[in-house]
Amino acid sequence: MTIPKVIDARTVWLDSICLQAEEVLTKLKQREIKGITLNQSEQNMAELCSAYLYMLQVCKEYGIFDSDDPFNLFNKETLH
């Protein structure tokens, strides 16, 4: 018998964005390694992704996501 697991959809969403931000940063870093100068838009995207990753890590370290969502934007989901 498998016990259903309850997950916080908010965490899944934030972690998914984390993976996307890391992918963008990797691609931009690869361009720089190849000697391609990033344009202003790419530099802005790198800053945005880096800021997101930093803030996500700080929030996790300080337990910001340990409590329920105060804005009620996400419900808990049960995986079967």
N, C-alpha and C positions, 0 to 999 in steps of 0.2 A: 504494500500500500504506500503510495506516494503522498507525502504531506504537502499541501499547497503552500507556496511561498508568497508572502506579501512583500511587494516592493514599492518604493517611493518613486513614482513616475518623474518627479522633479529631478532626482538624482540621475536617473537614466538619461533624461533630456540634457542635463548639464554635462554629463560625461560624454555624451554623443558630440556635443559642441566642442568639448575639449579635444576629442580625436580629430575633428575637422580643423581646429585651430592649429594643432600640431602638424597636420598634413600641409596646410598652407605655409607654415613657417619652414618646413622641410623643403618644399618646392622653391621658396624664395631664397633659402640659404644655398641650395644647389645652383641657382642662377648666379649668385654672388661668387661661388667657388669657381664657376666657369668663366668668371671675369665680366659678367653682364652687370652693368650698373642698374640698380633698381630705380624706376621712375617714382615720382612723388606719390602716386596712388599705391604702388607696391610697398613703399616705405610706410605709408599710413596703415596699410593692411597688416604689415608686420608688427607695428606698434599696437594696433588694436588687438591682434591675436595674443601678443605677449602680455598685454594688460589683462586680458580675460583669463589667461592661464595663471597669472600671478594672483589675481583677485579670487579665483576659484580655490587655489591652494590656501590662501589666507583664510577664506571662509571655512574650509574644511578643517584647518588647524585649530581654529577658534570655536569649532562646533556650531557654526551658524545654521547648518542644515540638520542638526540633531533634533530639533523640535519640529512640530508640525508646521506646515506652510501657513504663515499668518494671513496671507491674502486669499487662501482657499482656491488657488489657481490649479492645484494638482490634487487628485485623489490617489489614495493608495490603490494598487492593483494587485489582484491575486493571480499568480501563475499556477496553472494546473499541470 
